[in-house]
Amino acid sequence: MAGIVLIVFPTVVFGGVSVLTLLVHDPTYADNALRQDLWRAGHAHAGVLLLLTLVVLRYVDETGLSEGTRWYVRLAVPAAAVLLPIAFFLSVLSPDATPPTPLVYLAYVGAALLVTGLLILGIGLLRARGPAVDGGGERRAVAADGR
């Protein structure tokens, strides 16, 4: 999953260059404040949430959560990293959009996935017993019951 995130990450850079190009070369882009704000928010959320996904993927296996629950966390947080920016971008795709389209509601789905994934991970980490690294510096698996 981390490999996929790292491969997807350059799209955030491309998005930033695209927004910069619009700011510099398209005078009509500045005419729609809502579109500017939502695209800026989409770009910022994409970068931050993809970085957060890498952190989540690093810690999820140190929990005592069941395999199915760990997979929920592994998928929920990256899905949020996609859904939130998509909601911001696609809801004002038209240069003259004044109210956002109903696609903006995807942000609520993304937010729900993000919050549940992070809460489950946090609880799983708090409930895990003992270090995930043994005395020799080797990672060890944490049993489903947290031991």
ZIWO-V803269 format. One record per backbone hydrogen bond with DSSP energy under -0.5 kcal/mol. NH is the residue of the N-H (numbers start at 1). CO is the residue of the C=O. If there is no record, write none. Layout:
BEGIN
nh->NH co->CO
nh->NH co->CO
END
This chain:
BEGIN
nh->5 co->1
nh->6 co->2
nh->7 co->3
nh->8 co->4
nh->9 co->5
nh->10 co->6
nh->11 co->8
nh->12 co->9
nh->13 co->9
nh->14 co->10
nh->15 co->11
nh->16 co->12
nh->17 co->13
nh->18 co->14
nh->19 co->15
nh->20 co->16
nh->21 co->17
nh->22 co->18
nh->23 co->19
nh->24 co->20
nh->25 co->21
nh->26 co->22
nh->27 co->25
nh->29 co->26
nh->30 co->26
nh->31 co->28
nh->32 co->29
nh->33 co->31
nh->36 co->32
nh->37 co->33
nh->38 co->34
nh->39 co->35
nh->40 co->36
nh->41 co->37
nh->42 co->38
nh->43 co->39
nh->44 co->40
nh->45 co->41
nh->46 co->42
nh->47 co->43
nh->48 co->44
nh->49 co->45
nh->50 co->46
nh->51 co->47
nh->52 co->48
nh->53 co->49
nh->54 co->50
nh->55 co->51
nh->56 co->52
nh->57 co->53
nh->58 co->54
nh->59 co->55
nh->60 co->56
nh->62 co->59
nh->63 co->60
nh->64 co->124
nh->70 co->66
nh->71 co->67
nh->72 co->68
nh->73 co->69
nh->74 co->70
nh->75 co->71
nh->76 co->72
nh->77 co->73
nh->79 co->75
nh->80 co->76
nh->81 co->77
nh->82 co->78
nh->82 co->79
nh->83 co->79
nh->84 co->80
nh->86 co->82
nh->87 co->83
nh->88 co->84
nh->89 co->85
nh->90 co->86
nh->91 co->87
nh->92 co->89
nh->93 co->90
nh->97 co->94
nh->101 co->91
nh->104 co->101
nh->105 co->102
nh->106 co->103
nh->107 co->104
nh->108 co->105
nh->109 co->105
nh->110 co->106
nh->111 co->107
nh->112 co->108
nh->113 co->109
nh->114 co->110
nh->115 co->111
nh->116 co->112
nh->117 co->113
nh->118 co->114
nh->119 co->115
nh->120 co->116
nh->121 co->117
nh->122 co->118
nh->123 co->119
nh->124 co->120
nh->125 co->121
nh->126 co->122
nh->127 co->123
nh->128 co->124
nh->129 co->146
nh->134 co->138
nh->137 co->134
nh->140 co->132
nh->142 co->61
nh->143 co->141
nh->146 co->143
END
